Amino acid sequence: MYELIYRSTAGKDLKAEDIQDILETSTKFNVEHNITGCLLYHNDEFLQIIEGEEKDVKELFEHIKKDKRHTNVMILEEGYTTERLFTNWSMAYQPLESNLVNKINKELFASNFNTLSKIIEKPTNAVKLFFYLSKELLDE
């Protein structure tokens, strides 16, 4: 099993429809290639951890790097792991809109996500970094 974490900056003209397209396209690709992971988007920043066979993860990342909807794509960590962390979780998403309902949803999501990060039994360095950066991103 291989995992890769990257961070990027959303393009200036990114719209909610673009996010929806990313989610739909990536969900289909991930199912077809047995890839799991988690994608966070908040305050014009993307943070994603991808899990799967090395060739599939690297092939996906090559597509991600070429996507014009974001810039400053940077690998933060990559390497091998013994098991999947996000077995049944292909995407996490924080909406672009900022209203009271979304604020409450974000707080609930952040709380649940932080709890998940504390109960993982054997985190790799990549997983530790992902949760650290996720917490930092969600605390903004």
N, C-alpha and C positions, 0 to 999 in steps of 0.2 A: 504494500500500500504506500502511496506517495501523497504528500500534502504540500501545498504551495499557498503562501499568503502574499497578497499584493495590496497596494494602496494606490488610488488615483484621484484626480480632481475632475469633477464634472465639467463638461463644456459649458460655455457661457449661455448657450441657447437651449440647454436641456429642459425638456418639458415633461409633465406627468405621463404623457403618451409614450415618450421615449423610454421611461422607466418600465411602463407596462410591456412594451415591446421587448425590452431586455429580459424581463422576467419570463415572458412566454417563450421566447427563443431559447433561453438558457435552460429552462425546465425541460423542454423537449430534447435538447442536445444531451443534457445530463442523464435523463432516463435512458436514452439510446446508447450511451457510453458508460453506464454504471458509475457516474460521478455524483458525489454528494458534497455538501459543504454549506456555507452560509455567506450571504451577501448582505452587507449593511450599507445603507445610504443615508447620510444625514449631513446637513450644512455643507452641501456641495462636495462631499467627500465619499468615495467608495472604499470599502474595506471588504476583502473577500478571502476566505479560506476554501480551497478546493481539495477534494480527496478522491483518489481513484488510482488506476494503474498509471505508472509514470508516463508512458507514451500518450495516453489519453489526456492526462492533466496538462502535459506540455503542449499538445496539439491545441487544446482549448485555450491555453494562455496565449499562444501565437495569434489566435483569432481575437482575443480580448485586447491585446496590444494594438491591433490595427483598427479597432473601433474608434471612429471619429467623435463619439459622444463623450469622450473623456481624454484627458491629457495627463502628463507626468506619471505614467504608469511605472510603478517601481516594485520589484520583488523585495519583500522584507525578509522572507525565510522560506526555505524549501528543504525537503528531505524525506526520508522513509519513516514510516510508523508501522506498528504492528496491527492496529485496528482503526476502524472508522470512528470518528467522534459524532458525526452528524448522519447517522445511518438513515433516518427517516426525515431529514430536514434538508431540503434542497435550497430554500431561500428564506431570508428574513428581510423585511423591508419597512422602512420608516417613511411615511408619505411626505411629499413636499409641502403640503398645506400646513399652516400653523394656526390651529384653533383649539378651543378648550378640549374637545373630544380627542383630537390627536395628541394633545399634551398629556392627557390622562392615559391614553393608549401607549404613548412613548414611555411614560413612567412605569407602567405595568410591564411592558416589554423589557425595559432596562432592568427592573427588579428581578424578573424571571430569568433573564439572560445572565445576570450577575450570580444568581443562585446556581444556575447550571455550571458556571465556571468554577464554583467552589466544590462541587460534588464529583468532578471528574477524577477518576482514580489514578490514572497513569498519564498525565499530560506530557506531551513532548515539548521541546523548546518552542516549536512553531505554534502549538496550541496555547501555551502560556503567553506568548507574544500577541497572538490574535485576541485573546480575552483581555489582556492589558490595554491594547489599542482600542478595542471595542468599548471598554468602560470609559476610556478617555474621550472617545468620540461621542458616546451617549451622554456623558456628563456635561457636554458643552451647552 
